[in-house]
Amino acid sequence: MLATEWQPSLRRAWRYRGLVAGAVWRELRAQSMGSLLGVAWLVLQPAAMVALYTLVFAKVMGARLPGTSTGGFDYSVYLCAGLLPWQWWADGVQRLQGVFVRHANLLKKAAFPRLTLVAVELGVSTVQFALVAGVFLLFWLTSGTPKGWAALAALPALAVQLALMAGLGVLLGVLHVFFRDVGQALGVGLVFWFWLTPIVYPLQVLPAWAQGWVLLNPMTTLVQFYQAALYDGRWPAANEWWRLVAVATLALGLLALAWKLYRSRAAEMVDEL
């Protein structure tokens, strides 16, 4: 039923795919406009970030975290495997929660599928993440950590994360139109959410009672998938796959809820803006 409701809007948005691609490119180019190196900064910045994690965290923090190696680049890979997808998550959700307010003039003046705005914000965030991930993968290939086909297990987790990001981001985006405190609350919430996700520390260092609560965090499931695939070099266990299915179900539920809320409040949103 819900898929039937989505199809006309998705087909209309697909006809604007050229506009979306052009808008994504213009947004990325605008971030480096006026600089000598131009769009090269889109690669140089993530390269510098991965280098920072490698040279500083591997040597300074690596020896302080139980459950990780104190030598080589093990901790760098462990950290980047979770931190880089998290940064994609935080950037994408923040972009989407402000999408309707930021493009208020377009919403009030132009007639076009509103899903294209969501696609542009997701596209910008995803391209930036892809550049960072590309630099990280080059480092990972020479890091000495286990490698194999298990790395492909990260792909379904990335797809689930994208769906979860879209669902939560659009839901917050609609709410942000009517309640402007949503943006401020999200910024604070993401700080707590980051530290409640086992990115800079292994889950095992927490007390048993705390581990149970942290496992309820959907980002814990996704981060552990990335760590298993890229740091441990193993396929996630059966229970981890079932947890991923649960997160995928949550993502679909959020997408459905966001769509229903948007459809029911679309006219009011234009008036509010």
Secondary structure, 3 states (H helix, E strand, C coil): CHHHHHHHHHHHHHCCHHHHHHHHHHHHHHCCCCCCCHHHHHHHHHHHHHHHHHHHHHHHCHHHCCCCCCCCCHHHHHHHHHHHHHHHHHHHHHHHHCHHHHCHHHHHHCCCCCHHHHHHHHHHHHHHHHHHHHHHHHHHHCCCCCCCHHHHHHHHHHHHHHHHHHHHHHHHHHHHHHCCHHHHHHHHHHHHHHHCCCCCCCHHHCCHHHHHHHCCCHHHHHHHHHHHHHHHCCCCCHHHHHHHHHHHHHHHHHHHHHHHHHHHHHHHHHHHC
